[in-house]
Amino acid sequence: MKTLNAAVIGCGVVGLRRVKNFGKNFNLVACADKNINKIKKIFVSKNIYKTDNWRDLLKQNNIDAVFIATYHSTQAEIMKEFIKKNIHIFCEKPGGVSFKKTNQLLKLSKAKKNISIKIGYNHRYHPAFILAKKIISRASIGKILYIRAVYGHGGRKNYHKEWRFNKKLSGGGELIDKGSHLIDLSRIFLGNLNFYSSFLKNYFWKKEQDDNCFLV
């Protein structure tokens, strides 16, 4: 496989985790983060282009792929611009905060046959889910009637002060954040889903966004 020159947008915990796993497939040539001082401390190499504005990366001619690890609210806008530049994209989930914006990206990407666009729904690659899919595909246990699933994050000190509780940054609460993982996994086993009802509630944190969500 050819080694691709890559840029990372968002050099927080998740973004740096991606860089550590580049291996021989990707060569880091540029990075963008609002905290430019943090970038300089981590990436001391002079060969890496550093900026506090992701749009500056659009002007670079040596980028083959971009890894996006930003707030939910900016993902769709960033993806749109790099699709136009014919650059391969890996974006952390959910990839957008609304059906309208995500659908626009799908339409735009269909015209681009030479680039790969992936969203980071990594749970589907967990060994347990891969094995479950294989077992079900053999049809030895019969047809799946339904799936009941529960998923979420445990809280931590000052969790309610983090970006997930800022709707301008997160785009929503548990449904768009953790809930999207369950929707993705359910589609793997059941195919397209019929939506009947939902119940979103801020039971615990009492913030604007939902901290619990229930879907049928």
Contacts in CASP RR format, 6 or more apart in sequence:
PFRMAT RR
TARGET T0000
AUTHOR 0000-0000-0000
METHOD contacts of the structure
MODEL  1
MKTLNAAVIGCGVVGLRRVKNFGKNFNLVACADKNINKIKKIFVSKNIYK
TDNWRDLLKQNNIDAVFIATYHSTQAEIMKEFIKKNIHIFCEKPGGVSFK
KTNQLLKLSKAKKNISIKIGYNHRYHPAFILAKKIISRASIGKILYIRAV
YGHGGRKNYHKEWRFNKKLSGGGELIDKGSHLIDLSRIFLGNLNFYSSFL
KNYFWKKEQDDNCFLV
1 24 0 8 1.000
1 25 0 8 1.000
3 24 0 8 1.000
3 25 0 8 1.000
3 26 0 8 1.000
3 27 0 8 1.000
4 25 0 8 1.000
4 26 0 8 1.000
4 27 0 8 1.000
4 64 0 8 1.000
4 65 0 8 1.000
4 88 0 8 1.000
5 26 0 8 1.000
5 27 0 8 1.000
5 29 0 8 1.000
5 62 0 8 1.000
5 63 0 8 1.000
5 64 0 8 1.000
5 65 0 8 1.000
6 22 0 8 1.000
6 26 0 8 1.000
6 27 0 8 1.000
6 28 0 8 1.000
6 29 0 8 1.000
6 63 0 8 1.000
6 64 0 8 1.000
6 65 0 8 1.000
6 66 0 8 1.000
6 67 0 8 1.000
7 28 0 8 1.000
7 29 0 8 1.000
7 30 0 8 1.000
7 31 0 8 1.000
7 32 0 8 1.000
7 49 0 8 1.000
7 57 0 8 1.000
7 60 0 8 1.000
7 63 0 8 1.000
7 65 0 8 1.000
7 66 0 8 1.000
7 67 0 8 1.000
8 15 0 8 1.000
8 18 0 8 1.000
8 19 0 8 1.000
8 28 0 8 1.000
8 30 0 8 1.000
8 31 0 8 1.000
8 32 0 8 1.000
8 66 0 8 1.000
8 67 0 8 1.000
8 69 0 8 1.000
9 31 0 8 1.000
9 32 0 8 1.000
9 33 0 8 1.000
9 54 0 8 1.000
9 57 0 8 1.000
9 66 0 8 1.000
9 67 0 8 1.000
9 68 0 8 1.000
9 69 0 8 1.000
9 70 0 8 1.000
9 78 0 8 1.000
10 31 0 8 1.000
10 32 0 8 1.000
10 33 0 8 1.000
10 54 0 8 1.000
10 68 0 8 1.000
10 69 0 8 1.000
10 70 0 8 1.000
11 31 0 8 1.000
11 32 0 8 1.000
11 33 0 8 1.000
11 35 0 8 1.000
11 38 0 8 1.000
11 39 0 8 1.000
11 42 0 8 1.000
11 43 0 8 1.000
11 69 0 8 1.000
12 33 0 8 1.000
12 69 0 8 1.000
14 69 0 8 1.000
14 92 0 8 1.000
15 67 0 8 1.000
15 69 0 8 1.000
15 92 0 8 1.000
16 42 0 8 1.000
18 67 0 8 1.000
18 69 0 8 1.000
18 90 0 8 1.000
19 28 0 8 1.000
19 67 0 8 1.000
22 28 0 8 1.000
26 65 0 8 1.000
28 43 0 8 1.000
28 48 0 8 1.000
29 47 0 8 1.000
29 48 0 8 1.000
29 49 0 8 1.000
29 60 0 8 1.000
29 62 0 8 1.000
29 63 0 8 1.000
30 48 0 8 1.000
30 49 0 8 1.000
30 50 0 8 1.000
30 51 0 8 1.000
30 57 0 8 1.000
30 60 0 8 1.000
30 62 0 8 1.000
30 63 0 8 1.000
31 39 0 8 1.000
31 43 0 8 1.000
31 48 0 8 1.000
31 49 0 8 1.000
31 50 0 8 1.000
31 51 0 8 1.000
32 39 0 8 1.000
32 50 0 8 1.000
32 51 0 8 1.000
32 52 0 8 1.000
32 53 0 8 1.000
32 54 0 8 1.000
32 56 0 8 1.000
32 57 0 8 1.000
33 39 0 8 1.000
33 52 0 8 1.000
34 52 0 8 1.000
35 52 0 8 1.000
36 50 0 8 1.000
36 51 0 8 1.000
36 52 0 8 1.000
39 50 0 8 1.000
39 52 0 8 1.000
40 50 0 8 1.000
43 50 0 8 1.000
49 57 0 8 1.000
49 60 0 8 1.000
51 57 0 8 1.000
54 70 0 8 1.000
54 78 0 8 1.000
55 81 0 8 1.000
57 63 0 8 1.000
57 66 0 8 1.000
58 81 0 8 1.000
58 82 0 8 1.000
58 85 0 8 1.000
63 87 0 8 1.000
64 87 0 8 1.000
64 88 0 8 1.000
65 87 0 8 1.000
65 88 0 8 1.000
65 89 0 8 1.000
65 90 0 8 1.000
66 78 0 8 1.000
66 82 0 8 1.000
66 87 0 8 1.000
66 88 0 8 1.000
66 89 0 8 1.000
66 90 0 8 1.000
67 90 0 8 1.000
67 91 0 8 1.000
68 75 0 8 1.000
68 78 0 8 1.000
68 79 0 8 1.000
68 89 0 8 1.000
68 90 0 8 1.000
68 91 0 8 1.000
68 92 0 8 1.000
69 92 0 8 1.000
70 78 0 8 1.000
70 92 0 8 1.000
71 163 0 8 1.000
71 169 0 8 1.000
71 170 0 8 1.000
72 94 0 8 1.000
72 95 0 8 1.000
72 96 0 8 1.000
72 97 0 8 1.000
72 169 0 8 1.000
72 170 0 8 1.000
72 171 0 8 1.000
72 172 0 8 1.000
72 176 0 8 1.000
72 177 0 8 1.000
73 97 0 8 1.000
73 168 0 8 1.000
73 169 0 8 1.000
73 170 0 8 1.000
73 171 0 8 1.000
75 91 0 8 1.000
75 92 0 8 1.000
75 94 0 8 1.000
75 95 0 8 1.000
75 96 0 8 1.000
75 97 0 8 1.000
76 95 0 8 1.000
76 96 0 8 1.000
76 97 0 8 1.000
76 98 0 8 1.000
76 101 0 8 1.000
76 102 0 8 1.000
76 104 0 8 1.000
76 105 0 8 1.000
78 91 0 8 1.000
79 89 0 8 1.000
79 91 0 8 1.000
79 95 0 8 1.000
79 105 0 8 1.000
79 117 0 8 1.000
80 104 0 8 1.000
80 105 0 8 1.000
80 108 0 8 1.000
82 89 0 8 1.000
83 89 0 8 1.000
83 105 0 8 1.000
83 108 0 8 1.000
83 109 0 8 1.000
83 112 0 8 1.000
83 115 0 8 1.000
83 117 0 8 1.000
84 108 0 8 1.000
86 112 0 8 1.000
86 114 0 8 1.000
86 115 0 8 1.000
87 115 0 8 1.000
88 115 0 8 1.000
88 116 0 8 1.000
88 117 0 8 1.000
89 115 0 8 1.000
89 116 0 8 1.000
89 117 0 8 1.000
89 118 0 8 1.000
90 118 0 8 1.000
90 120 0 8 1.000
91 117 0 8 1.000
91 118 0 8 1.000
91 119 0 8 1.000
91 120 0 8 1.000
92 119 0 8 1.000
92 120 0 8 1.000
93 119 0 8 1.000
93 120 0 8 1.000
93 121 0 8 1.000
93 180 0 8 1.000
93 181 0 8 1.000
93 184 0 8 1.000
94 119 0 8 1.000
94 176 0 8 1.000
94 177 0 8 1.000
94 180 0 8 1.000
95 102 0 8 1.000
95 105 0 8 1.000
95 119 0 8 1.000
96 102 0 8 1.000
96 105 0 8 1.000
97 171 0 8 1.000
97 172 0 8 1.000
97 176 0 8 1.000
105 117 0 8 1.000
109 115 0 8 1.000
109 117 0 8 1.000
121 180 0 8 1.000
121 181 0 8 1.000
121 184 0 8 1.000
123 129 0 8 1.000
123 181 0 8 1.000
123 184 0 8 1.000
123 185 0 8 1.000
124 130 0 8 1.000
124 184 0 8 1.000
124 185 0 8 1.000
124 188 0 8 1.000
129 185 0 8 1.000
129 188 0 8 1.000
132 189 0 8 1.000
133 188 0 8 1.000
133 189 0 8 1.000
135 141 0 8 1.000
136 144 0 8 1.000
136 189 0 8 1.000
144 189 0 8 1.000
144 190 0 8 1.000
147 186 0 8 1.000
147 189 0 8 1.000
147 190 0 8 1.000
149 182 0 8 1.000
149 185 0 8 1.000
149 186 0 8 1.000
151 178 0 8 1.000
151 179 0 8 1.000
151 181 0 8 1.000
151 182 0 8 1.000
152 174 0 8 1.000
152 178 0 8 1.000
152 179 0 8 1.000
153 178 0 8 1.000
159 165 0 8 1.000
159 205 0 8 1.000
160 205 0 8 1.000
160 207 0 8 1.000
163 169 0 8 1.000
163 170 0 8 1.000
164 170 0 8 1.000
164 173 0 8 1.000
164 177 0 8 1.000
164 209 0 8 1.000
165 205 0 8 1.000
165 207 0 8 1.000
165 208 0 8 1.000
165 209 0 8 1.000
167 173 0 8 1.000
167 208 0 8 1.000
167 209 0 8 1.000
170 176 0 8 1.000
170 177 0 8 1.000
170 209 0 8 1.000
171 209 0 8 1.000
172 209 0 8 1.000
172 210 0 8 1.000
173 209 0 8 1.000
173 210 0 8 1.000
173 211 0 8 1.000
173 213 0 8 1.000
174 200 0 8 1.000
174 209 0 8 1.000
174 210 0 8 1.000
174 211 0 8 1.000
174 212 0 8 1.000
174 213 0 8 1.000
175 198 0 8 1.000
175 200 0 8 1.000
175 210 0 8 1.000
175 213 0 8 1.000
175 215 0 8 1.000
179 213 0 8 1.000
182 215 0 8 1.000
183 193 0 8 1.000
183 215 0 8 1.000
186 193 0 8 1.000
187 193 0 8 1.000
195 215 0 8 1.000
195 216 0 8 1.000
196 216 0 8 1.000
197 215 0 8 1.000
197 216 0 8 1.000
198 213 0 8 1.000
198 214 0 8 1.000
198 215 0 8 1.000
198 216 0 8 1.000
199 213 0 8 1.000
199 214 0 8 1.000
200 210 0 8 1.000
200 212 0 8 1.000
200 213 0 8 1.000
200 214 0 8 1.000
201 210 0 8 1.000
201 211 0 8 1.000
201 212 0 8 1.000
201 213 0 8 1.000
202 208 0 8 1.000
202 209 0 8 1.000
202 210 0 8 1.000
202 211 0 8 1.000
202 212 0 8 1.000
203 211 0 8 1.000
203 212 0 8 1.000
204 211 0 8 1.000
204 212 0 8 1.000
205 211 0 8 1.000
END
